[in-house]
Amino acid sequence: MILHITEATALPGHRLHVRFSNGQEGDVDLSQEFTGPVFSALLDDDQFNRVEVHTLFHTVTWSNGADLAPEYLLDLLQHQQQGHAA
């Protein structure tokens, strides 16, 4: 089964609450992930808060062309949850 993002909501501190098609969901901290010209623009709160779920590809996208794959976000979420559980 292909993994999709079904919902993404911007939270303070450059975090996203994401829900996946496999039923998993959680808050992902992206504050350390934005490098390079496309992603560094998302350090601006107004730009970051314009997050959307792409209707065709079911990825997290922003109007400046930045996007994040569901697999990347799920891996990051699981890694961050493991770090907090330790």
Z-matrix of the N, CA and C atoms (Angstrom, degrees):
N
C 1 1.451
C 2 1.527 1 109.06
N 3 1.299 2 116.07 1 134.87
C 4 1.461 3 121.40 2 179.58
C 5 1.523 4 108.90 3 -80.37
N 6 1.320 5 115.78 4 133.76
C 7 1.458 6 122.07 5 -179.50
C 8 1.524 7 110.14 6 -80.91
N 9 1.327 8 116.51 7 134.05
C 10 1.459 9 122.45 8 177.84
C 11 1.518 10 109.68 9 -128.24
N 12 1.317 11 115.28 10 156.35
C 13 1.464 12 121.81 11 168.00
C 14 1.522 13 106.11 12 -89.47
N 15 1.324 14 117.40 13 129.36
C 16 1.464 15 120.08 14 178.23
C 17 1.523 16 111.72 15 -105.13
N 18 1.336 17 116.79 16 -19.63
C 19 1.459 18 120.31 17 179.66
C 20 1.523 19 109.16 18 -158.23
N 21 1.332 20 116.37 19 142.03
C 22 1.465 21 121.79 20 175.65
C 23 1.515 22 108.42 21 -144.39
N 24 1.323 23 116.34 22 128.19
C 25 1.450 24 122.40 23 -178.96
C 26 1.518 25 108.93 24 -129.45
N 27 1.326 26 117.17 25 128.87
C 28 1.463 27 121.60 26 177.79
C 29 1.521 28 110.10 27 -71.59
N 30 1.323 29 115.46 28 137.94
C 31 1.455 30 123.76 29 177.37
C 32 1.532 31 108.79 30 -123.92
N 33 1.325 32 117.78 31 160.60
C 34 1.471 33 119.98 32 177.24
C 35 1.536 34 111.40 33 -58.60
N 36 1.325 35 115.87 34 153.65
C 37 1.463 36 120.44 35 177.46
C 38 1.510 37 114.20 36 77.92
N 39 1.327 38 117.46 37 24.53
C 40 1.464 39 123.08 38 -179.14
C 41 1.521 40 112.19 39 55.80
N 42 1.331 41 113.30 40 46.32
C 43 1.462 42 120.46 41 174.79
C 44 1.525 43 108.16 42 -113.50
N 45 1.319 44 115.15 43 154.08
C 46 1.460 45 122.28 44 175.04
C 47 1.514 46 108.81 45 -123.63
N 48 1.321 47 115.66 46 138.36
C 49 1.459 48 119.26 47 166.07
C 50 1.524 49 104.99 48 -93.70
N 51 1.323 50 116.01 49 120.42
C 52 1.465 51 120.52 50 -177.80
C 53 1.521 52 110.28 51 -122.29
N 54 1.324 53 114.06 52 144.45
C 55 1.467 54 121.73 53 174.51
C 56 1.525 55 106.26 54 -121.44
N 57 1.341 56 114.66 55 135.68
C 58 1.455 57 121.26 56 -176.71
C 59 1.523 58 110.76 57 -108.73
N 60 1.321 59 115.81 58 159.88
C 61 1.461 60 121.31 59 -178.89
C 62 1.525 61 112.77 60 -67.11
N 63 1.332 62 118.11 61 -15.98
C 64 1.467 63 121.04 62 177.74
C 65 1.527 64 112.11 63 -87.74
N 66 1.336 65 116.78 64 3.96
C 67 1.454 66 121.01 65 177.63
C 68 1.517 67 114.72 66 95.93
N 69 1.316 68 117.52 67 -13.50
C 70 1.463 69 119.48 68 178.35
C 71 1.523 70 109.86 69 -75.48
N 72 1.336 71 115.87 70 151.63
C 73 1.455 72 120.96 71 174.77
C 74 1.514 73 108.92 72 -157.62
N 75 1.321 74 115.26 73 161.36
C 76 1.454 75 120.24 74 178.42
C 77 1.509 76 111.17 75 169.74
N 78 1.332 77 114.61 76 179.83
C 79 1.456 78 122.15 77 -179.73
C 80 1.525 79 109.48 78 -98.70
N 81 1.327 80 115.81 79 125.45
C 82 1.456 81 122.38 80 -179.24
C 83 1.526 82 108.55 81 -109.58
N 84 1.321 83 116.29 82 126.58
C 85 1.459 84 122.19 83 177.59
C 86 1.524 85 108.42 84 -86.59
N 87 1.336 86 115.96 85 113.99
C 88 1.459 87 120.83 86 -179.25
C 89 1.524 88 112.16 87 -103.73
N 90 1.319 89 118.20 88 6.14
C 91 1.464 90 121.66 89 -172.78
C 92 1.526 91 113.25 90 -60.94
N 93 1.316 92 118.46 91 -25.28
C 94 1.467 93 121.26 92 179.50
C 95 1.525 94 112.90 93 -102.63
N 96 1.328 95 116.85 94 5.20
C 97 1.470 96 120.90 95 -173.53
C 98 1.521 97 114.07 96 -99.29
N 99 1.328 98 117.60 97 -10.72
C 100 1.462 99 120.57 98 -171.34
C 101 1.523 100 111.66 99 -91.77
N 102 1.324 101 115.55 100 93.82
C 103 1.454 102 121.42 101 174.94
C 104 1.518 103 108.62 102 -125.60
N 105 1.303 104 115.94 103 155.51
C 106 1.455 105 120.94 104 -177.95
C 107 1.508 106 110.84 105 87.92
N 108 1.321 107 117.53 106 162.27
C 109 1.470 108 121.29 107 -172.24
C 110 1.524 109 115.10 108 -62.44
N 111 1.310 110 118.75 109 -37.87
C 112 1.466 111 120.39 110 -178.06
C 113 1.524 112 110.44 111 -71.55
N 114 1.317 113 116.75 112 -45.80
C 115 1.460 114 119.95 113 -176.50
C 116 1.522 115 113.19 114 -79.03
N 117 1.341 116 118.04 115 -31.09
C 118 1.465 117 119.16 116 -179.61
C 119 1.526 118 111.19 117 -63.97
N 120 1.328 119 118.01 118 -25.20
C 121 1.472 120 121.12 119 176.01
C 122 1.528 121 110.92 120 -62.32
N 123 1.328 122 116.96 121 -24.40
C 124 1.466 123 120.86 122 -178.48
C 125 1.525 124 112.75 123 -78.01
N 126 1.323 125 117.39 124 -5.01
C 127 1.461 126 119.92 125 173.20
C 128 1.528 127 110.46 126 -68.38
N 129 1.323 128 116.69 127 -18.67
C 130 1.461 129 121.85 128 173.37
C 131 1.530 130 108.29 129 -75.61
N 132 1.335 131 115.79 130 121.37
C 133 1.472 132 120.05 131 -175.21
C 134 1.520 133 112.74 132 -56.93
N 135 1.340 134 117.48 133 -41.47
C 136 1.462 135 119.72 134 -178.77
C 137 1.522 136 111.28 135 -61.82
N 138 1.321 137 116.24 136 -42.16
C 139 1.471 138 120.32 137 178.83
C 140 1.531 139 110.05 138 -67.36
N 141 1.328 140 116.75 139 -45.53
C 142 1.465 141 120.88 140 -178.53
C 143 1.526 142 111.45 141 -59.91
N 144 1.314 143 116.48 142 -40.11
C 145 1.464 144 121.22 143 -176.32
C 146 1.522 145 113.49 144 -68.52
N 147 1.323 146 117.77 145 -9.50
C 148 1.476 147 121.84 146 179.00
C 149 1.529 148 112.11 147 -89.06
N 150 1.310 149 116.92 148 24.80
C 151 1.462 150 121.40 149 -179.12
C 152 1.528 151 110.25 150 -61.72
N 153 1.316 152 115.49 151 145.09
C 154 1.462 153 122.27 152 177.44
C 155 1.522 154 108.65 153 -141.22
N 156 1.321 155 115.74 154 162.42
C 157 1.459 156 121.59 155 170.12
C 158 1.522 157 106.80 156 -100.63
N 159 1.329 158 116.48 157 122.80
C 160 1.463 159 121.38 158 -178.97
C 161 1.523 160 108.65 159 -63.15
N 162 1.326 161 116.31 160 128.71
C 163 1.467 162 120.56 161 -173.48
C 164 1.537 163 113.34 162 -68.83
N 165 1.317 164 118.23 163 -27.10
C 166 1.458 165 121.06 164 -179.53
C 167 1.530 166 112.61 165 -95.02
N 168 1.340 167 116.27 166 -46.52
C 169 1.460 168 120.79 167 -173.48
C 170 1.534 169 113.72 168 -93.33
N 171 1.332 170 117.20 169 -12.73
C 172 1.470 171 122.62 170 177.80
C 173 1.526 172 112.06 171 56.99
N 174 1.341 173 115.05 172 40.02
C 175 1.454 174 122.73 173 174.00
C 176 1.524 175 107.91 174 -108.64
N 177 1.326 176 116.46 175 166.41
C 178 1.460 177 121.31 176 172.96
C 179 1.524 178 106.78 177 -83.54
N 180 1.331 179 116.93 178 128.21
C 181 1.461 180 120.60 179 -177.58
C 182 1.525 181 111.18 180 -134.32
N 183 1.323 182 113.82 181 160.15
C 184 1.457 183 121.93 182 173.73
C 185 1.518 184 108.18 183 -130.16
N 186 1.326 185 116.02 184 160.14
C 187 1.471 186 121.54 185 -174.74
C 188 1.526 187 112.97 186 -65.29
N 189 1.335 188 118.60 187 -19.63
C 190 1.469 189 120.07 188 179.84
C 191 1.527 190 112.47 189 -83.61
N 192 1.330 191 117.83 190 2.29
C 193 1.457 192 121.56 191 177.74
C 194 1.517 193 114.42 192 101.25
N 195 1.318 194 117.86 193 -7.92
C 196 1.465 195 120.52 194 177.65
C 197 1.521 196 109.55 195 -70.23
N 198 1.319 197 116.01 196 142.66
C 199 1.463 198 120.06 197 175.04
C 200 1.520 199 109.60 198 -150.48
N 201 1.327 200 115.30 199 154.95
C 202 1.462 201 121.89 200 178.95
C 203 1.517 202 108.96 201 -130.74
N 204 1.317 203 115.63 202 133.08
C 205 1.462 204 121.81 203 -178.23
C 206 1.525 205 110.90 204 -74.37
N 207 1.327 206 117.02 205 148.71
C 208 1.462 207 120.78 206 177.59
C 209 1.531 208 112.79 207 -57.05
N 210 1.320 209 117.41 208 -40.32
C 211 1.463 210 121.07 209 -178.32
C 212 1.527 211 111.34 210 -62.98
N 213 1.325 212 115.66 211 -40.64
C 214 1.461 213 120.58 212 178.24
C 215 1.526 214 110.40 213 -63.53
N 216 1.324 215 116.13 214 -46.20
C 217 1.466 216 120.09 215 -178.65
C 218 1.523 217 111.84 216 -65.71
N 219 1.323 218 118.06 217 -39.87
C 220 1.458 219 120.47 218 178.94
C 221 1.525 220 110.49 219 -66.04
N 222 1.320 221 117.29 220 -42.64
C 223 1.465 222 121.13 221 177.97
C 224 1.532 223 110.12 222 -61.28
N 225 1.325 224 117.06 223 -44.40
C 226 1.455 225 121.74 224 179.06
C 227 1.527 226 111.12 225 -63.74
N 228 1.314 227 116.89 226 -43.38
C 229 1.461 228 121.72 227 178.18
C 230 1.526 229 110.64 228 -59.33
N 231 1.317 230 117.06 229 -48.33
C 232 1.464 231 121.18 230 -178.41
C 233 1.527 232 110.79 231 -64.26
N 234 1.325 233 116.67 232 -40.48
C 235 1.459 234 121.26 233 178.41
C 236 1.521 235 110.82 234 -63.44
N 237 1.331 236 116.90 235 -44.78
C 238 1.464 237 120.71 236 179.74
C 239 1.523 238 111.33 237 -66.91
N 240 1.315 239 117.75 238 -38.07
C 241 1.471 240 120.46 239 178.34
C 242 1.523 241 110.52 240 -65.42
N 243 1.322 242 117.66 241 -38.43
C 244 1.459 243 121.35 242 177.67
C 245 1.522 244 110.77 243 -65.39
N 246 1.325 245 116.30 244 -38.21
C 247 1.459 246 121.01 245 178.95
C 248 1.506 247 112.64 246 -65.05
N 249 1.338 248 116.80 247 -35.23
C 250 1.461 249 120.48 248 179.66
C 251 1.523 250 111.74 249 -79.41
N 252 1.323 251 116.93 250 -23.33
C 253 1.465 252 119.97 251 -178.01
C 254 1.532 253 111.30 252 -80.64
N 255 1.328 254 115.82 253 -20.58
C 256 1.478 255 119.17 254 -176.72
C 257 1.504 256 112.91 255 -73.86
